[in-house]
Amino acid sequence: AAQSQVRYERSDFLPSLDGSYQMVYSTNNNITGMFFPGQILPISGPPVAENTMDFTYGSATSLLMNWSPFTFGKRSSKIQSAKFGQELAQNQESLAILEHQVRFTEAYLNYWAAASMALAAEKNRDRYQTNLELSKTLVDNGLRPGVDSAQFRSLFVRSKIDYLQAQKSAESFMARVRELLGEDQKEIGIDPNLQRQFTPQVEEPMDNHPLLQSSRSRTLMAAAQKTELNRSLLPDLNFWGTAFARGSAILFEGGFNEPTDGLSFSRYNYGVGFQVAVPILQFARTSKLVQKQNSLIFAAEAYEMQVERALDKDRTVAKVTLEKALESASLAPEYVQAAEYSYQALQARYDAGLINLNELVQGQADLAKAESESIKVMAEMWKALLYYAAVSGNMDFFLQNLN
């Protein structure tokens, strides 16, 4: 739409050519004197002595060409305003695309975290199932009290419930991803690249952020509109040319032969000329509009400065958030490894009868917590990178680090 507006303003240089035809059926009771036509249709011809109700036909046709090759800068100012409007529309489109990309990526990261949580819950359920079967064997052989088997069964059932809840959460996030993707039947998988750490690439400049570019375009467009208002006080120069034909049933000496004689043309005229129009008393009204536009320019400049400062602040926060998220993510594998080693040692000691059930259960709970916290930390790391890419205004920065 904005591109079409630019093309429309440029087309103003072309001349206009209008054709018209009319036919009337009326009386011919004319009189001499001046009147303001306004909403009254004027009549041509000499005055008549008295009114008659004789109706006759009349006709007319014309071609009128208008051309304004010189507008004293009016046309160029309108084109410039339209160009800045097009630039603003393009930046707003880029901003809308960026916002959708960020929303979709965040939704997918939430789905990835929920799906990974479901896999971790499944592993925890399987561990409880293994321990339940082991405890049954130990109880049957008289090596462990029967209450151990009962407690493991209770924990196993609870782990199955946790797994179902995790699946439900993953399905909910998947529905959100499909909504933003616009494809309900597309298979949504788990990206293995999200399970690794990364080293950030070169920082992205902030000057290209669509929000900042939009605010700058809005300021430039407001200034161009002020120029357009100032130039509206300049003269209008218009060249014209016309060809005109007219028919009337009224005779030169008055009266008529046939009322339908006016349907054929009997007089032809041609002409060319130019016209200069100056809005002499328009200055006072236009000056008020210029004052209004000055206020709009001031507001646009203030908003541009506010956006720039807000982006500076957001980028500083995003940078610190990303640094801390990377540090946390680097510790996550060690956390899981230590918890898994501890659980395996506790399981071996439980099998040997050296510890009781509660210690093993606590070790397994610590391992499940470590796996869950590790997934959260990795998800927060990628969200921090997404946040940094969003405030930089370029999703390619996120994709470069992902791939």
Secondary structure, 3 states (H helix, E strand, C coil): CHHHHHHHHHHHHCCEEEEEEEEEEECCCCCCCCCCCCCCCCCCCCCCCCCCCCCEEEEEEEEEEEECCCCCCHHHHHHHHHHHHHHHHHHHHHHHHHHHHHHHHHHHHHHHHHHHHHHHHHHHHHHHHHHHHHHHHHHHCCCCCHHHHHHHHHHHHHHHHHHHHHHHHHHHHHHHHHHHHCCCCCCCCCCHHHHCCCCCCCCCCCCCCHHHHHHHHHHHHHHHHHHHHHHCCCCEEEEEEEEEEEEECECCCCCECCHHHHHCCCEEEEEEEEEEECCCCCHHHHHHHHHHHHHHHHHHHHHHHHHHHHHHHHHHHHHHHHHHHHHHHHHHHHHHHHHHHHHHHHHHHHHCCCCCHHHHHHHHHHHHHHHHHHHHHHHHHHHHHHHHHHHHCCCHHHHHHHC
